[in-house]
């Protein structure tokens, strides 16, 4: 059930950004180097030590599966790569699941370093949920090496329609509530596959939660409609909000694709010109990024700096909280 490494992810798309056309060609994976052989060796030793299994005890896969599955008091063990996916799993799975998040809330996924405890959690998992699209693909070797062969692995971006893709390859699909519902449905199906006896629970939970997302979508549309048309331009440090902008017919502009990129002087100059041209009163930053350059530029230009989130974190702990916070922040700063 574990995808092959040769399985292609979402293809890179040509850039649509007039500020930094070359950024679309970059990989969203910022180059974490995880040695496949070393990861496999360390993971194997950790799991053998933790489970008390000798190197030759490979025979009874079914017995090992029964001992591993549901070890959290009969709950289904799920590992999600980030806080957004963990929240969605928790909403669909309720008290039937035990969810472990690899990248903690408020931590930049582009700069995350794995710990040995992460490998152990992956080894206990019945279900793995990752985003794909280049966002968390750097974790794939560890997920593959540490997961049990019978574990189910969902890469939610792979289940989206091609029409969900943006030209710049932005993998933050969930910032469009319609695509977030597509995530929920895939998680529902994965939980049903690994725990069919609770199918009715997962189906009901997913339906209820999808209804909440749909209602929030309408609420956000109404909120953002309060901003004058000429000010419906979201300027951020981190290029993560293209799907949000497309859903609500806004424009989105960013300095960098992730926190590991340098900002070219020409890009910054063009951004300032756009801000002045559109008469924008604010730009937006995410707390987990080192956004000093954009903040200084905004202050020099005499405009405000608002806060926005691409992932649930301390200031907005759930997906619904985060989306509502973002909409309210955009309206507050740009009206």
Secondary structure, 3 states (H helix, E strand, C coil): CCCCCCCCCCCCCCCCCCCCHHHHHCCCCCCCCCCHHHHHHHHHHHHHHHHCCCCCCCCCHHHHHHHHCCCECCEEEEEECCHHHHHHHHHHHHHHEEEEECCCCCCCHHHCCCCHHHHHHHHHCCEEEECCCCCCHHHHHHHHHHCCCCCEEEEHHHHCCHHHCCCCCCCCHHHCHHHHHHHHHHHHHHHHHHCHHHHHHHHHHHHHHHHHHHHHHHHHHHHHCCCCHHHCEEEEEECCCHHHHHHCCCEEEEEECCCCCCCCHHHHHHHHHHHHHHCCCEEEECCCCCCHHHHHHHHHCCCEEEECCCCCECCECCHHHHHHHHHHHHHHHHC
